[in-house]
Amino acid sequence: MSADVGDGLAPGVEAIATPREATAAERAPPARGYRVIALVVASALFMQQLDGTVLTVALPTMARDLGTSATSLSVALTSYLLALALFIPASGTLADRFGSRNLFCAAIGVFLLGSLACAQSASLPMLVGARFVQGIGGAMMVPVGRLVLLRSVAKEDMVQALSWLVMPALAGPILGPPLGGFIVTWLDWRWIFYLNIPVGILGVVGAFLLVPDVRGDPRARFDLIGFLLSGVALGCLLFGFELASRPGTGLAALALLAVGALLAIGYVRHARRTTDPILDLTLMRVPTFRLSVFGGSLTRITQGAQPFLLPLMFQIGFGLSAARTGTITMAGAIGALAMKALAPRVLRRWGFRRSLIVSGLASSAGYATCAFFRPDWPVAVMFGVLALSGFFTSFQFTGYNAIAYADVDKDRMSAATSFYATFQQLTLSLGICTAATVLELGTLVQRDGRPTLTTFSVAFVVVATISAAAVVWNRRFAPDAGAEMSGHRDHD
């Protein structure tokens, strides 16, 4: 899963009272300081990514133990992402009021409680509820950590800082698939969730010792009405899409989608009349932010679908073991890790606009190639395709995550991170729903109710087409967009 993903101050440096009162020089930490804090924040992202990637490999085994189908377990993945989408909007305001370090540590605690509940689940409804609790903690961990970075690092260091944050976290997706295969094959899938405990404890200790308690304006009003409107709207829309992927639930799905759309319209009207909306829609007037939201959302729909589709195709379609599946699907994370060190230099040479266009086309081609995978393909070839896809897709996320904030004022960073992270998780959820819908439609014509290789191929083509559509938005970036961040000076 892509959670796309900064830094902060060296230990001992005083917290910033408000972003408006601090100068750029005061906010920018020494290089060593923001790297250390990036590693601490990355522990939360590592835990989140490890959990998600291990889980996707274990889906068929978990489905068997819980007495349900593998595709039905998509609701457990969606419930986690739904909690992220619901509670991320509140993360910025809560961080301002209670302090980023306090909220970060509390969020890890909630995540660990949810992990324990997941490990004790004996049915699908119990697992869905426990994953939702996990998502509440996850909704605060990474956005608050990123907020510390964005308020602390100078713009010219932003790309490098984001790379430092993401690189350790990419170890999760690399270790996750083979580790998940090992756990499912030799242990019990419940150990997937027990693994979070030591990592979370280390994260809390590191946060108390190393992360500065960066705050915004504690007087900011919490938009309770907006929180309820946006939360219920997102919940209805996501579960409406989830139900749409299941046979015999068309009427309920339409009802949820209709209610969600009406509440979304109600939120838009509310946001225009309030001074501190929980999701600040005026941010969409910033061209680089708007284009990053649109282009990044299309890309993330595809990225949400891919970790769901691949393990199912390899295990159900190819008949591979969970361990074998894990060694293949880790290729994407290896490619992503290889890219991170190159991202600043590529952006400096080619700029955001050109780089995002090329990487968008390349990653979409990689996803489309997955549609042609068959059991007789050499593993090395499939591994190479997935590694290249991960390379270019991860580059896109690095670019989108940086340029989104290129023209956002420091005093709006809290609102911007909440808004952007909400759309990240929403579109990742839509990716899972899209993939599950295609698979469910394909199984309707099968006697055994199992998706065929052709069904998986159709699903990959659908999501690859969605990803390729992001190029339309990438072309709308100005040639010099984000030049202050990338250092690109070729304005042709």
Protein Blocks (a to p, Z undefined) as FASTA:
>chain_A
ZZdehddddehiacdfbfklpcfklmpccfklmmmmmmmmmmmmmmmmmmmmmmmmmmmm
mmmmnopafklmmmmmmmmmmmmmmmmmmmmmmmmmnopklmmmmmmmmmmmmmmmmmmp
cbfklmmmmmmmmmmmmmmmmmmmmmmmmmmpcfklmmmmmmmmmmmmmmmmmmmmmmmm
mmmmmmcfklmmmmmmmmmmmmmmmmmmmmccddddfkbccdfklmmmmmmmmmmmmmmm
mmmmpghilmmmmmmmmmmmmmmmmmmmmmmmpmbdfbdfklmmpmklmmmmmmmmmmmm
mmmmmmmmmmmmmmmmnopafklmmmmmmmmmmmmmmmmmmmmmmmmmnommlmmmmmmm
mmmmmmmmmmmgcfklcfklmmmmmmmmmmmmmmmmmmmmmmmmmmgcfklmmmmmmmmm
mmmmmmmmmmmmmmmmmmmmmmmmpmnlpacfklmmmmmmmmmmmmmmmmmmmmmpcfkg
oklmnopabfZZ
